[in-house]
């Protein structure tokens, strides 16, 4: 899933949770989407840190 679409769905479920609550399947979807998002962020951080080169002082 594209990251922007993922974020939109996470936000949509979050708004619904605050207003009327979520059904069990929606809570499960929300958790799965959050885990996918965190995996994406971790991958980005890992890739960025992999490009950092240290220097000896």
C-alpha positions as CSV (number, residue, x, y, z in Angstrom):
1,X,0.0,0.0,0.0
2,X,1.3,3.5,-0.8
3,X,2.4,5.4,2.3
4,X,0.0,8.3,1.7
5,X,-3.0,5.9,1.3
6,X,-1.9,4.1,4.4
7,X,-1.7,7.3,6.5
8,X,-5.1,8.5,5.2
9,X,-6.7,5.2,6.3
10,X,-5.0,5.3,9.7
11,X,-6.3,8.8,10.2
12,X,-9.8,7.9,9.0
13,X,-10.0,5.0,11.5
14,X,-8.6,7.3,14.3
15,X,-11.3,9.9,13.7
16,X,-14.0,7.2,13.7
17,X,-12.5,5.7,16.9
18,X,-12.8,9.1,18.7
19,X,-16.3,9.8,17.4
20,X,-18.3,6.5,17.4
21,X,-15.8,3.8,18.3
22,X,-14.5,0.9,16.2
23,X,-15.7,-2.6,15.6
24,X,-13.3,-5.4,16.3
25,X,-12.4,-5.9,12.7
26,X,-11.6,-2.2,12.4
27,X,-9.4,-2.3,15.5
28,X,-7.5,-5.2,13.9
29,X,-7.2,-3.3,10.6
30,X,-6.0,-0.2,12.5
31,X,-3.3,-2.2,14.3
32,X,-2.2,-3.9,11.1
33,X,-1.9,-0.6,9.3
34,X,0.0,1.0,12.2
35,X,2.5,-1.9,12.1
36,X,2.9,-1.5,8.4
37,X,3.5,2.2,8.8
38,X,6.1,1.6,11.6
39,X,7.8,-1.0,9.4
40,X,8.0,1.6,6.6
41,X,9.5,4.3,9.0
42,X,12.0,1.8,10.4
43,X,13.1,0.9,6.9
44,X,13.6,4.5,6.0
45,X,15.6,5.2,9.2
46,X,17.7,2.0,8.6
47,X,18.4,3.1,5.0
48,X,19.4,6.6,6.1
49,X,21.7,5.4,8.9
50,X,23.3,2.9,6.5
51,X,24.4,5.9,4.4
52,X,26.0,7.8,7.3
53,X,29.7,7.6,7.4
54,X,31.5,8.2,10.7
55,X,34.7,10.2,11.0
56,X,37.6,9.7,13.4
57,X,38.6,12.7,15.3
